Amino acid sequence: MQINHCVVLASRPQGVPTEGNFRVEQRPIPELQRGQILCRNRFISLDAGFRNWMDEDAGDEVLPAMPLGEPVMGLSLCEVLETKNPEYEVGDKLMARFAWQEYSIGKPGDFIAKLPNDLAFPYSYYLGVLGDTGMSAYFALTEIAAPKEGETVLISAAGGAVGSIAGQIAKIYGARAVGITSSPEKCDFLVNELGYDAAVNRKAPEGQAEAIKAVCPDGVDIFLDNVGGETLQAAITNMNHRGRIAMIGAVTHYTSKGPPTAPNNLFELVSKEITAQGLMTHFRHDEYDAVRQQLETWLSEDKLKSFEHKLNGIENVGVAFCQMFDGKNFGKTVVDL
């Protein structure tokens, strides 16, 4: 029987995850049943949002809480090795919500998106700029908070997977892009590599609200939030009347050990008539192909750049996940299996 190497949830993270929360195990691959497909995972996507479902009783309509001792759920790029489902053929390339393991069995009802057989860009791009993260940035800036030329778009976690793409898309649409990140080095990266107009260090001694005000003297029209907490509070303080907020993630709240203390200025959403809307990209599954084509066009025209933080081997999947919360990554974090 063929052996599968899996990364299981060894213990529940208390706040920020550590490598000790994960363990690599060997497990047999079960025999394929009717309607199922056997896939070889080629790349694992590391996405901070999955930290949310590692807590006990964290289940919701998107995912159940991850059980201890079982493979950690995530996103992967994979190829079909064997099929007992007429919708799939051997060799099909897929992006799927599969666990952190070398082989996965897909079944009806799983989140699976087919990719073109002939990929125009590196395989890993279809988890990043051409995958859920790139599409999150696209939907946020086209469907939820489309910028007008000259408006100021503020983006938190601006050097991460979504933020690194969102700033570039904002510039394509003629907006002024300002990024919030965690160090002077990342601020330089945003401006010099990604083309942001300005950058804010969220650890600035004067506080985030004042640091944002200094580079956004005319206020903020659109805020793309990947962080929540004090960063969201500081952004709201600087929002203009009838500004728009696209809420994509909340890293601060995934890792909080107690009830959040911020934002504590939500009445400003009322007094400024601010619109705030959440975004979960997978609900727009039927638009993936068209959006991917647009993102591919921008890549071909050198209007978009893709940056990756890449590790190798199943043993480094948990390591890569933890590095995201340590702020060690630029762009999309993936592991090549």
Buried (B, 14 or more C-beta within 10 A) or exposed (E): EEEBBBBBBBBBBEEBBBEEBBBBBEBEBEEBEEBBBBBBBBBBBBBBBBBBBBBEEBEEEEBEBBEEEEBBBBBBBBBBBBBEBEEBEEEBBBBBBBBBBBBBBBBEEBBBBBBEEEBEBEBBBBBBBBBBBBBBBBBBBBEBBBBEEEBBBBBBBBBBBBBBBBBBBBBBBEBBBBBBBBEEEBBEBBBEBBBBBBBBBBEBEEBBBBBBBEBBEEBBBBBBBBBBBBBBBBBBBBBBEEBBBBBBBBBBBBBBEEEBEBBEBEEBBEEBEBBBEEBEBBEBEEBBEEBBEBBBEBBEEEBBBBBBBBBEEBEBBBBBBBBBBEBEBBBBBBBBB
